[in-house]
């Protein structure tokens, strides 16, 4: 009953050469940092997502003005496999957040990245999901990732880049640090008392 997930983005050559795009990214990020220094209150931002159950276990998600994202489950878990499932999205979020942070900090640190990819694997015991064993958690029991970097930069600069990324990646931080989560549930517009709402 172990569920293994592997998400991998193929490497892209000359991902961030010293081009106008590279310089533009650095300029944008430094401008944002300067803006926060001038007005620290602008550092506090809120991200939102709206989701809706469509049919069976297939759901849709809406973020800002982007097209609707379909989230589903594979057939053994009751779905029709129309899209990634929620725990796969967690793995995707971890991998892509790492890649984004590498791109951002590499630009600021003037490090040229020739290619970058992240492999993420998560283990889930379905006995926890189905409530078959109260001692087994419903979610991931382990997440592992492998980051592959190709760059001509000196090893010490890459080491500094890695340490910076892994200490400032929002998704990695969220997954490894206790986060305050609260929620409310309404039944026919009447609030239902739950542990999250208490």
N, C-alpha and C positions, 0 to 999 in steps of 0.2 A: 504493500500500500504506500510506497514512497513515490512521490511525484517530483520528477526532475525537470528543471527548466533551464534552457540555455539560450541566451540572447547574444547575438554577435553582429557587430557592424563590420563589414569588410574594410580593410585599410584603403585609404585614398592617397595616391602619391601627391607630392608637393602640396600638402594640405594647407599650410600657412607659410608660403614663401614671403620674402620681403617685397611685397607688392603694395599697391594703393589700398587694397582691401585690408592687408595686415596693419598698415599705418592708420587706416580709418578706425579699425577696431580698437587699437591702443588709444587713439585720440578720444573716441567715444567714452571708453571706460574711465580714462583719467578725468574727463570733463564731469562725469557722474560723481566721481570721488571728490572732486573739487566742490561740486554743488552741495554735497552732503556736508563737507567741512564748513561751508558758509552757512548752511541751514540744516543742522543735525536732525530736525524733525522730518525731513524728507526721506530719511533712511527707513522709516517705518511704512511698509507697504502691505497690502492685503491681496491675496490671490484667491479667486473664486472658481468654483465649478458647479454646474447644475447637472444632475443625472435623472433619468426617467426609465422605469421598467417598461419595456415595450411588449414583450410576450415571452412566455416560458421564463428562461433565465437571461434572455437577451436584453441588454440595456443600451441606452444612448447617453452620451455625455456632451455637454456644451460648455465651451470655454471661450470667453470673449466673442469675437465675430468669426471664429474658425468654423469650418464645416463640422457637422455632427460626427462624433466618434462612436463607433459601435463596439460594445464590449460584450463578450459571450463566453460560454464555456464549451470545452470539447464534449463530444457525445457521451463518454462515460460519466460525466458530471452533469448530465441532463441538458446540455446545450446543443446547438446546431453548428457550432464552430464558425460563426460569422466574423469573429474578431478575437483579439487577444483577451485573456481573462484578467481580472483585477490583480492577481498576484504576479502575473507576467508583466503587467504595467509597472509594478513596483520594481521589478528587475530592470525593465527598460529605463525607468526614471533614474535608477542608480547609475547605470552605464552611461546614459546620455548626459546626466548632470556632471559626471566625472569628465567626460569629453569636453563639455562646454567650459568647465573650469580650467582644464588644461589649455584650451584655446585662448581663454581670456588672460590667464596669468602668463602664458608664453608670450603673448603680444606685449603685455606690460613689461616683462623681463627681457624682451628682445631675443627670445629663443625661437629659432626656426624649427618647426615640426614638419618632417617629411610625410609622416603618416601616424595615425593614432587609432587604436581600436580597443574596445573593452568587452571581455567575455564575462557574463554574469550567470551564475548557477545558484538556484535555490532549492532546498529540500523541504518537502511538506509530507507529513504523515496523515493520510486521509482518515485514519481512525479518529483523529482529533476533530477534523472538519465534520464528520458524521456523528460526533458525540459517542463514539464507541468505547472510549477510554478517557476518563476525566483527567488523567494525569498527562495526557498528550495535548499540547496546544493546537489550536485550530490553524494557526498561521505557520510561517516559516520557522523551522528549527535551526536552519543555518543558511547563510548567504555567503557566497565566495565570489571573488572577481579577479580577473587577470587583465592587467593593462599592458598593452604592447606599444612602445614608443620607438619611432625611428627618427633620429635627429643627428646632425653633425655637431651639436653642442657638446661641450666638455661634460664628463660624467658628473662633476661636482655641481654644475648648473642644473643638470637634470635631477640630481638628488634634491636640490633646493626646490625645484619646481614640484616634484612629487610630494615633498613634505608640505609645501604651501597648499597644493590642491587638496590633499587628504585632510588637512586641518580646516579647510574653508568650504568644502563641498556641502551645500545645503541638504541634499538628499541623504548623503552619508551621515551627516550630523543628525538629521531627523530620525534615521533608523537606529542610531547608536546611543541616543540620548533620550531620557524620559521626556515626553511631550505632553502638555496639558491638553486633553481632549474632552470636549463636552458636547452633548447633543440633546435635541428635543424631538419627541415623536408626537404627532397629532392624529387622532382617530376621529374622522368626521368633525374636524375643527376643534376637538376637545383634546387637551394635552394628556398624554399617557405617562404615568409615572414610571421612570426607568432609572437604572443605576447611574446612567450618564447625566440624567437631568436632576438627580438628587443634589 
